Amino acid sequence: MKLSRPGTGALLDRKAVVSWALYDWANSGFAVTVISAFFPLFLKQYWSAGDDPTVSTFRLGIANSTASIVVAVLSPVLGAIADCGSAKKRHLVVLTALAIVMTGALPLVSRGDWLLAIVLFVVASIGFSAGNIFYDALIVEVAHDERLHYASALGFSLGYLGGGLLFAANVAMTLWPQKFGLADAAEAVRVSFALVAVWWAVFTVPLLLFVKETPSRQPAAGWTAVREGLRELAETFHQLRALRPVWIFLLAYWCYIDGVHTIARMAVDYGMALGFEANSLIVALLITQFVGFPAALAFGYAGERLGAKPAIFAGIAAYLAATLWSYFMTEVWEFYVLAVAIGLVQGGVQSLSRSFYARIIPAGQAGEFFGFYNMLGKFAAVLGPVLIGVGGALSGSPRLAILAIVVLFIAGALLLSLVRERDGVRSSQAAD
């Protein structure tokens, strides 16, 4: 069945779009429960029990940055190989399976064994982030032209809803473990890690069944795909340099998404460093998730009607204001207000960035170009966590390091203002 919205001539395959978007629902459980919430808490209070809090913050920052560096280095190569062999789904399955197994192993890590916990977390994060290269690239298989904004926003909104529902269930287990037949909150957290792995596996199935990948004109496999992928990577890099709107957008994205990723990964640790209770921080994350569900859809509609750039600018402005406020924050209620503010714009900035980029790149080379997109996104996620981790360790105050993010949002907005979507679409169509 085809789905058409008033005012557009483009069509969507309903089953394919929803199946594709459900992968966001599937892997957002890892992003919220593991990356943003329970891993930072458990690392500080259980796996690093007895250590100085600034030490565990440093370990978390290094773990996040290590995973980001690995994915950043591999992203362009993986994207090129996938395009060459028409193997986006196959690569997505392998990387997702790796992440699921590592996540499922976290409950087995003993108290105080922080090194093993970090190794499993880093490998799972690599599988999660590298898999998103192929997931993002598959968007051009299910939507086209102006409908890209709608499809991308649907994915992020379902991610917020699915991740939020699973997270809410996990939080309930940690607050009232006895009602779920569990001994204590620590056991509830371990069970939560296992539930994330199961949830991720189950809701990946629709994408595998109902999203069809366009065959490559010259399919390749094995080492042939690797060689061809590396060759095409070099060609794509030279082509990218000639597509001015694309590379300027990538620089802008590199700057502002650094702040977005840093806030998502380090917010809980930052709140704990300010002395806020863990339960209050968990509630704030829940607020962000459920506010983010309708807000991401609203950004998708705004992107279709007003254009993606104005909506992204609005999101960057909100992040800038929230970051400045967080420097002066002293009360828990302020953290809740910031959680609402971030929830209103986080999914929108990410979804419209993805769909805007998909509109200005050659559709037939989506894997390669999204490889560069994810590479910059992951390199962006290196600087912020390191600044917060090292800054907190050296100064004893996390407030000073947070100001570096302000510069990144401003630089991103200035660079984005130089990108003209119409020129990007025209140049990408000429190159395809």
Secondary structure, 3 states (H helix, E strand, C coil): CEECCCCCCCCEEHHHHHHHHHHHHHHHHHHHHHHHHHHHHHHHHHHCCCCCHHHHHHHHHHHHHHHHHHHHHHHHHHHHHHHHHCCHHHHHHHHHHHHHHHHHHHHHCCCCCHHHHHHHHHHHHHHHHHHHHHHHHCHHHHCCCCHHHHHHHHHHHHHHHHHHHHHHHHHHHHHCHHHHCCCCHHHHHHHHHHHHHHHHHHCCHHHHHHCCCCCCCCCCCHHHHHHHHHHHHHHHHHHHHHCHHHHHHHHHHHHHHHHHHHHHHHHHHHHHHCCCCHHHHHHHHHHHHHHHHHHHHHHHHHHHHHCHHHHHHHHHHHHHHHHHHHHHCCCHHHHHHHHHHHHHHHHHHHHHHHHHHHHHCCHHHHHHHHHHHHHHHHHHHHHHHHHHHHHHHHHCCHHHHHCHHHHHHHHHHHHHCCCCHHHHHHHHHHHC
